[in-house]
Amino acid sequence: MATKINKKILLESLKKKWIQQNDVDKDVWIENYPYYFKDLKRNLICNMSSTAKNEYAKGAGSEFKWTKRNGKYLPPKMQAIHSSSAMTFNIFGDDTIEIGNNNPIGLPAGKYKIDYERKLPTGVNSAKANIDACLTSEIGEEKEIVFFEMKMTEWLIGNTKKLPEAYLRPKATHLLELSDWTKKFVSLHKTNYFDVVQIILHIWGIYNSVINGDFKEVKKITLICGMWTIENEEFFCRKSEDQYKKYKDIYTKTNDEFEEFHNSLGKIKNLFENKGIKFNVKKVTVKEIIECFGKSNEPYLKRYI
């Protein structure tokens, strides 16, 4: 069985850090839901524009409304202290992103347009890849797209997904080579920590969109897995040395599984190269993304680093 962090201890620790940084605890949380803010504004660094709100509302999650699951009503996801969507919005903001030279991710310097919850058809039935954030830039003569799949606590307390069978037998002929690679990878590699299935489906969505002519002027596409990390053992609110040890174990095994996945991408890169596009997948930390955007000194983002 895969190692997992104790969810309650993790959420209590996140809550403790937020309270310490904001010096407030009274009348902040939804009654009976101690890790959800009453007011969405408490969880966001700035007001969300109608454009961004519409993009999130059309996404796969219930970001702004109460939903019933397993007979229980749950608050809007965006109001959770552990919301990866709120984290993504807080880091990327509601305007263009400015990236400087020599950034830790290795992205070209310049201004990037931001879109949230980008939906890309995978070519399998009506399934779509729902990618958290998309940065688009024109640098010199090359137009570049950077997709971000952002993870906060999911990779520490959740479970990896199983690949739907339909991806092993696609009807579209232009997806057969992609399917052959997918079939070979899932048969040879078992992943318990890195959510490789989600990333594979994102690759299907990106490649199918290239084939459909959606990225005609694009010369380079990068898919980045952004992982929130815990920097030290003192993060945990209880004296739980075992939780930090579990975290380090998960972190190491996730890295190992990602390296296996990344080393298998030769054929995928060739498929994109044949369409005139350089393609790559990277795994970076949330801290590195914040540094890349030049936001390390923003007080509100300290909760994530």
MIVO-396433 format. One record per residue: z, x, y of N, C-alpha, C in turn. Coordinates in steps of 0.2 Angstrom, whole numbers, plus 2048, in hexadecimal, padded with zeros to 3 digits. Layout:
% MIVO-396433
ZXYZXYZXY...
//
This chain:
% MIVO-396433
8008047FA8008008008008048067FC80280B7FB80681180280681580480C81880980C81D80880882380D80482580D80082B81380182F81380083681880083A81C7FA83A8227FA83B8267F383B8247F08428217EA84181E7E68478237E584C8297E284A82E7E084F8317E68538327EC8508347F285382F7F48588297F48568237F685A8237F28608237EC8608227E78668297E886A82E7E88678347E986B8347F086F8317F586C8307FB87082B7FB8758267F78748217F687A8257F28808287ED87E82C7E98838317ED8878357F188383A7F68868367FA88B8317FD88A82D80288E82B7FE8948287F88938267F489982B7F289E8317F089B8377EE89F8397F48A383A7FA8A083C8008A38378028A98318018A882C8038AD82C7FD8B382D7F78B182D7F28B68337EF8B98397F18B68407F08B88417E88B983E7E48B483F7DD8B483F7DB8AC8437D68AB8437D38A48447CC8A48487C98A984A7C28AA8447BE8AC8437B88A883E7B38AA8377B68A98367BA8A582F7BE8A482B7BB89E82F7BA89882C7B889282C7B18908277AF88C8277A888A82C7A68858307A188683579F88283379F87B8377A28768357A286F8307A786D82D7AA8728277AF8718297B587682D7B98738307BF87782B7C48798257C48768217CA87881B7C787B81B7C187E8167BE8828187BD8898147BF88E8167BD8958157B689781A7B389B8187AD89E8127AC8A28127B18A680C7B28AB8087B78A98017B68A87FC7BB8A67FC7C18AB7FE7BF8B27FD7C58B78027CA8B58087C98B280C7CE8B08097D38AB8047D18A78017D58A27FB7D98A57F97D78AB7F27DA8AD7F47DE8B47F07E38B47F07E88BA7ED7E58C07E97E08C07E67DD8C67E37D68C37E17D28C87DE7CB8C77D87CC8C37D77C88BE7D07C88BB7CB7C48BE7C57C68BF7C07C28C27BE7BD8BD7BA7B88C07B87B38BC7B37B58B77AF7BA8B97AA7BD8B47AD7C08AE7B27C48AF7B67C78AA7BA7C28A57BD7BD8A97C07B88A57BB7B48A17B57B28A37B07AF89F7AE7B38997AE7BA89A7AC7BE8957B17BE88F7B77BE8917BD7BE88C7BD7B78897BC7B288D7BD7AB88A7B87AA8857B27AD8857AD7AC8817AD7B187B7B27B587B7B37BA8757B67B786F7B87BB86A7BA7B88637C17B68637C57B88687CC7B68687CE7B186D7D47AE86C7D67A98707DA7AC8767D77AF87B7DA7B38807DE7AF8857DC7A98877DF7A588C7E279F88A7E279D8847E57968827E979787C7EE79287C7F27918767EE78F8707F079286A7EC7908647F178F85E7EF78B85A7F37898547F078D84E7F579184B7F47958457F97948407F779383A7FC79283480178D8367FF78783A80478283C80878484280778A84580B78C84B80778D85180978B85680678C85D80879385F80279786180379E86480179E86B8047A28708027A28777FB7A68777F87A687D7F27A987E7F37B187D7EE7B48797EE7BA8777EF7BF87D7EB7BE8827EB7C28887F27C388B7F77BF8897FE7BF88C8027C38888007C68828047CA87E8057D188180B7D388080C7DA8838087DF87F8067DD8798037E28747FB7E08747F97DC8797F27DA8797ED7E087A7E97E18767E47E68777DF7E487C7DD7DE87D7D97DB8827DC7DD8897E27DB88A7E67DD8907E67E48927E77E888C7E77EF88D7E07F288F7DB7EF88C7D47F188E7D27EF8957D47E98977D27E789E7D67EB8A37DD7ED8A27E17F18A67DE7F88A77DB7FB8A27D88018A27D18018A57CD7FD8A37C67FD8A67C67F98AD7CA7F48AE7CA7F18B57C47EC8B57C37EA8BB7BF7E48BC7B97E68C17B77EC8C17B27EF8C57AE7F48C17AA7F88C57A77FE8C27AC8038C07AA8078BB7AF80D8B97AC8138BB7B08178BE7AD81E8C07B08238BC7AB8278B97AD82C8B47AC8338B77B18388B77B083E8BA7AD8438B57AC8498B87A984F8B37AF8518AF7AD8548A97B18588A57B78538A27B584D8A17BA84889F7BB8498977C18478957C384988E7BF8458887BB84088A7B783D8857B08408857AE84388A7A784688A7A284288C7A483D89079F83889379C83B89979583A89B79283C8A17968398A779683D8AC79983B8B27958368B67988318B979482C8BD7988258BD7948208BF7978198C07948158BA7988118B779780D8B17988068B37948018B17957FA8B27997F88AC79E7F38AD7A27F18A77A17EA8A57A07E989F7A07E289C7A57E28967A87DC8957AD7DB8907AA7D688B7AD7D78857AC7D387F7A47D287E7A07D787E7997D787D7987D58757947CF8757927CD86E78B7CF86C78A7D28667847D58647827D285D77D7CF85C77B7CC85677A7D185177D7D084B77D7D68467767D58417737CF84276D7CE83E76F7CB8377757CA8367777C782F77A7C08317767BB82F7787B48307787B383877E7B083A77F7AF8417847B48447867B984078C7BD84178B7C18477907C284B78F7C78517957CC8517937D28547987D785579B7D685C7A17D585C7A57D48637A87DA8657A57DE86A7A87E486C7AC7E48727B17E78737B67E68787B47E787F7B07ED8807AE7EF8867A87F38867A37F288B79D7F588B79C7F889279B7FF89279980289879280489878E80389E78780489F7868088A578280E8A47818128AA77A8158A97778178AF77181A8AF7728218B27718268AE77382D8B176C8318B076A8338B67638368B675E8318B375A8338AE75582F8AC75782B8A575E82D8A476082A89D76582489F76481E89C76981989C76D81989677481989777881A89277D81489177F81288B78480D88A78981088578F80E88779581088479980A88279A80887B79E8038797A58058777AA8018787B08038777B37FD8727B67FF86D7BA7FB8697C17FD8697C67F986D7CC7FB86E7D27F886A7D67FD8687DC7FB8637E27FD8667E77F88677EE7F98697F27FA8637F57F48617FA7F585B7F77F38557F17F08557ED7EE84F7ED7F38497EC7F984B7EB7FE8467F18008437F77FF8467FD8018448017FB83F7FF7F58408027F083D7FE7EB8397F77EC83A7F27E78377EF7EA8317EB7E682E7E77E88287E07E98297DD7EE8257D67EF8267D27E98237CC7E88257C87E28237C37E481D7C17DF81A7BC7E08147B57DE8177B07E28157A97E18177A67DA8147A47D68187A17D081579B7D281079A7CE80B7957D080678E7CF80978D7CB80E7867CA8117837D18147877D58167857DB8197827E08137837DF80D7817E380877A7E08067787DA8087727D780676E7D480C76D7D781176A7D48177637D28157617CC81975A7CA8187557CD81C7577D08227537D38277517DA82474A7DB8247487E282174A7E882574B7E782C74C7EC8307547EF82F7577EB82B75E7EC82A7607EF82375B7F081F75C7F281875E7F981875C7FE81C75E80581C76680581E76780182376E8018267737FE8207707F981D7747F68177757FB8117707FF81077180480B77680980C77680B81377B81081578280C81478380681778980381778C80280F78780080B7897FF80478C80580178880B80378A81180079181380379281280979881580C79E81180979E80A8097A38068077A58077FF7A08097FB7A180B7F47A48117F37A38167F87A681D7F77AC81E7FB7AE81A8007B481B8047B88158047BF8168037C38118047C881280A7C880E80F7CB80F8157D180A8167D780C8167DD8088177E080881E7DD80C8227E080D8297DB80C82F7D681082E7D180F8337CC8098327CC8048377C87FE8367C17FF8367BE8028307B78048307B37FE8307B57F982D7B07F382C7AE7F08337B37F08387B27ED83E7AD7F28427AE7F98417A97FD8447A27FD8417A27FC83B79B7FB8377987F583A79B7F083B7987EA83D7967EB84579A7EE8487977F084F7917F484F7907F984A78A7FD84A7847F88487867F38437807EF84277E7EB8487837E984C7817E585277D7E985777F7EF85877C7F485C7757F585A7747F785376E7F98517697F385176B7ED84F7677E784F7657E58567697E785B7677E58627627EA8647627F086275D7F58637567F38617577F185A7507EF85774E7E885B7527E485D7507DE86174D7E086874E7E686A74B7E88717507E78767577E687575C7E487A75D7EA87E75C7F087B75E7F687F7587FB8807537F888374D7FB88374D80288775180288D75180889175680D88F75A80B88A76080F88875E81588476181B88675F82188276582487E76B82188077182487C77681E87B77981D87577E81887478481B87178A81A87379081D87079581786F79781786979D8128677A38168667A881486B7AE81786B7B48138687B88168647BE8128617C48158657C68108697CC81286E7D381086B7D78158697DD8148657E381586A7E781086B7EE81186E7F281586A7F581A86D7FA81F86980181F86B80582186780C82286980E82986A81082B87081083287181683686F81C83286E82283686B82683186882B83386483083086083482B86483682D86A83A82A86F83782387183182286F82E81B87183281586E83481686883781186483E80F86683F80986784580686B84B80786684A80886085080985C85081085985581285785581985485281984D84B81984D84781784784281D84684582284484182884383C82783D83E82283983982183383381D83683381A83C82D81683F82981B84282B82084582782584882482A84282782B83D82482E83781F82A83482082383481A81F83281481F83681681F83D81082084280C82684181082C84080C83283F80883283980A82F83480782E82D80182A82E8018248327FC8208337F68238377F982783C7F482B8417F083083D7F38348397F08398357EB8368307ED83082D7E882D8287E282A82B7E48278317DE8248357D98298377DC82F8397D783483B7D38368357D68378307D383A82A7CD8358287CF82E8287CA8298267C482982B7C682A8317C082A8367BC8308357BF8368347BA83C8337B683A82D7B88378287B48368227AE8318247B082C8287AB82882A7A682B82F7A882F8347A483383879F8378357A283B83079D84082C79883C82879883682779383282378E82F82878E83082E78A82D83378383083478183583077B83883177583383077582F82B76F82A82B76F82583077582383377581E83877282183E77482884077282B84676A82C84676782D84076082E83F75D82784076082283E75D81B83F75C81A84776181B84A76181B85275C82085575C82685275882B85575082985474F82684F74882384E74681E85374B81B85674981685B74A81986274B82086274B82386975282386C75782286875E82286B76382686776782A86B76C82E86877282A86777582A86177B82686078082A85D78682885F78C82B85C79282685C79782785879D8248587A38298597A882785D7AD82C85F7B482885E7B982B85C7C082985D7C482D8627C68298677CA82C86C7D182886D7D682B8717DC8288727DB8248797DF81F8797E081B8807E18208857E68258847E88298897E282D88C7DD82F8877D78338897D382F88D7D282888B7CE82488F7D18238967D78228977DA82189E7D98288A27D982E89E7D88348A27D18348A47CC83289F7C58328A17C382E8A77C78298A87C68248AE7CA8278B47CD82C8B37D182F8B97D782A8BB7DA8278B67DF8228B87E68248B57E782A8B37ED82C8B07F382B8B57F282B8BB7F882B8C07F98238C27F581F8BF7F78188C17FD8158BE8028138C28098118BF80880C8B98048078BA8048028B58018048AE7FD8098AE7FA80B8A87FF8108A48058128A78098168A480C81289D80C80C89D80E80889780A80A89180480C8927FF80E88C7FF81588A80381988E80282188D80982488C
//
